[in-house]
């Protein structure tokens, strides 16, 4: 099968979140299963600065019509590292040579509708220029949701795309690509789609993700639980009825993301102070001591160290963390945080780090090396999310023997089995979870983990259950292939 993964970001070329990790990993797994796979994304400044000398000009260039304007797209090509998967980079410096991918601190780029309409149109023109007609366009989130819409409208009667189908993966329903209707002509789509109750109309505006949901042959989200949650008013963000209709058709699925064990694996990780494995855990103690030193904390092997790597906003449960911060500081533990986000959370956490320098290591930044060091050096990893479509850090934590404490929602509910005497007896427990979105529930669950921690034999057993589980892309890639077959049918 010919598969084109269409994404707005992918590791190692550009990243703001988990989508990039997924997009950079799944093509290699699909190729390993014998399929012809390629990846396409914008040629952002992040990629331009790091990979310019590793990309080649394909010689393909063409105008993209956006209303009265026709900016030019040029196509460069490289390979996914450690693979033969081609990566096509859609270049237009005016649109993509910017510091941020989508959103500078003052808010979204006002021309995002132009940027990603340009990208969607360029994707379909690129495959024609390459004379490579994908059997399946695998699109991701609102930035690529116009591709399924074009395939079912302006491209529907073309010989080139006659056999092409699409899958749209929703990584986070909160981000939908909503714009004023007066910019609709930029898309070149039929006018009836913007009329009330039309495929792209949304409360008097235009919603790109809604159009993708309606026009994609098959939809999926990144966990089974999240696929159910987004059909409800609480999590549906205004699209619950549209999603429920697709679910009734049998065309809304949930597939838990995998992780790339060539990158996230303590046995081979070059970014951590010492490697270790389920058969030899000695290196984890070294990683913990080095993490304590890095954050100015007393080097103690007996104190539990809690790690948190997150975007600092309420969706990730940072309001709960803020509520119990003083309570945590009163306990015999250490806490290391890495992340940026909402200013009030940044300011509060930074001030707490200053107030409790022997307890809290607060890093208001993002650094990939430090992220690996926190996963390796922590005993416990905190993910108290209000909602979490899939989550990757809990899966990284399992591999690194860092026991997750999570709220039971979305992908966290699908991957973390609460530690109880029964689940420990069955060898299924791999973390601690709570259901009520409250600071009290979070604090009580942390205390439950802390109560088990001194029992070194039980704690080691819990660590090893998680470390030996397989959350690689192998199974997830096969699940996606079944979706592709469904879309083709």
Secondary structure, 3 states (H helix, E strand, C coil): CEEEEECCCECCCECCCHHHHHHHHHHHHHHHCCCEEEEEEECCHHHHHHHHHHCEEEEEEEEEEECCEEEEEEEEEEECCCCCCEEEEEECHHHHCCCCCCEECCEECCCHHHHHHHHHHHHHHHHHHHCCCCCEEEEECHHHCHHHHHHHCCCCCCCCCCCCEEEEEECCCCCCCEEEHHHHHHHCCCHHHHCCCCCCEECCEEEHHHHHHHHCCEEEECCHHHHHHCCCCCCCCCCHHHHHHHHHCCCEEECCCCECCCCCCCCCCCCCCCCCECCECHHHHHHHHHHHHHCCCCCCCCCEEEEEECCECHHHCHHHHHHHHHHHHHCCEEEEEECCECHHHHHHHHHHHHHCCCCEEEECCCCHHHHHHHHHHCCEEEECCCCCCCCCHHHHHHHCCCEEEEECCHHHHHHCCECCHHHHHCCCCCEEEECCCCHHHHHHHHHHHHHHHCCHHHHHHHHHHHHCCCCEHHHHHHHHHHHHHHHHC
